[in-house]
Amino acid sequence: MRIQVTRTGGFAGIERRAEVDTSGRPDADEWHALAEKALADGRGAPAAGVPDGFNYEITVDGRTVYAADPRLTEEQRRLVSRVLKEGA
C-alpha cells in the first residue's frame, strides 16, 4: 500500500509532501487499518479550513480524500503525523 500526504496552508503557506510504502513493513497491517479509517472519514473535495490552518490531501493507492484543520478525525491526524514523520 502506498500512502501519500500533502499538507498545504498554515501561517507560512509552505507545502509539505511525504509518502510511505507499506510493502514488506512488519507494521503494514496497522498502517492499512489506519489508512482505511482515515479514507472512510475523508471528503471527496477539498475541505474548508480555518485561516492559517492546514489542509491535507491523503492518497492511498490512488484514492484521494481531503481534510482540514481543525476537523481532522483522530485517525486522520495520526495517519498524517506518521506519514509526515516517517515518509520520504
Secondary structure in CASP SS format (residue, H / E / C, confidence):
PFRMAT SS
TARGET T0000
AUTHOR 0000-0000-0000
METHOD secondary structure of the structure
MODEL  1
M C 1.00
R E 1.00
I E 1.00
Q E 1.00
V E 1.00
T E 1.00
R E 1.00
T E 1.00
G E 1.00
G C 1.00
F C 1.00
A C 1.00
G C 1.00
I C 1.00
E C 1.00
R E 1.00
R E 1.00
A E 1.00
E E 1.00
V E 1.00
D E 1.00
T C 1.00
S C 1.00
G C 1.00
R C 1.00
P C 1.00
D C 1.00
A H 1.00
D H 1.00
E H 1.00
W H 1.00
H H 1.00
A H 1.00
L H 1.00
A H 1.00
E H 1.00
K H 1.00
A H 1.00
L H 1.00
A H 1.00
D C 1.00
G C 1.00
R E 1.00
G C 1.00
A C 1.00
P C 1.00
A C 1.00
A C 1.00
G C 1.00
V C 1.00
P C 1.00
D C 1.00
G C 1.00
F E 1.00
N E 1.00
Y E 1.00
E E 1.00
I E 1.00
T E 1.00
V E 1.00
D C 1.00
G C 1.00
R E 1.00
T E 1.00
V E 1.00
Y E 1.00
A E 1.00
A E 1.00
D C 1.00
P C 1.00
R C 1.00
L C 1.00
T C 1.00
E H 1.00
E H 1.00
Q H 1.00
R H 1.00
R H 1.00
L H 1.00
V H 1.00
S H 1.00
R H 1.00
V H 1.00
L H 1.00
K H 1.00
E H 1.00
G C 1.00
A C 1.00
END
